[in-house]
Amino acid sequence: MGFFAFLILGLIAGAIAKAILPGRQGGGIIMTLILGVVGALLGGWIGSLLFNVNINEFFSLSTWLLAIGGAIIVLLVYGMITKRTAR
């Protein structure tokens, strides 16, 4: 998968992860999209380590699930960090 396809995958995964998570998360849409790209990287790394799945195909269901799962993890961690520093 090319760089731009991976970037698009991360942007969409971040938006989906933000829609899935309940409540209000900090950060605007730009931060969510950046965290989505980081989450897609994390999801791909975790998937390759634990499940021996590669994220080489853009239209693969496993690619999307790993990217969205990674984005959810990154958004949760980001939410915990920003809530802790806001106090």
FENGIZI-V456679 format. One record per residue. N is the residue number from 1. OMEGA is omega in whole degrees, 0 to 359 (NA if undefined). Layout:
n={N;N}
omega={OMEGA;OMEGA}
This chain:
n={1;2;3;4;5;6;7;8;9;10;11;12;13;14;15;16;17;18;19;20;21;22;23;24;25;26;27;28;29;30;31;32;33;34;35;36;37;38;39;40;41;42;43;44;45;46;47;48;49;50;51;52;53;54;55;56;57;58;59;60;61;62;63;64;65;66;67;68;69;70;71;72;73;74;75;76;77;78;79;80;81;82;83;84;85;86;87}
omega={182;183;182;176;178;177;178;177;180;179;180;179;177;178;178;179;178;179;181;184;178;177;182;177;177;179;179;183;180;179;178;180;177;178;176;178;177;178;177;175;180;179;177;179;179;179;179;180;187;189;182;180;176;179;183;182;183;186;178;180;180;177;181;180;178;180;179;177;177;178;177;179;181;179;177;179;178;178;178;181;183;176;181;181;181;182;NA}
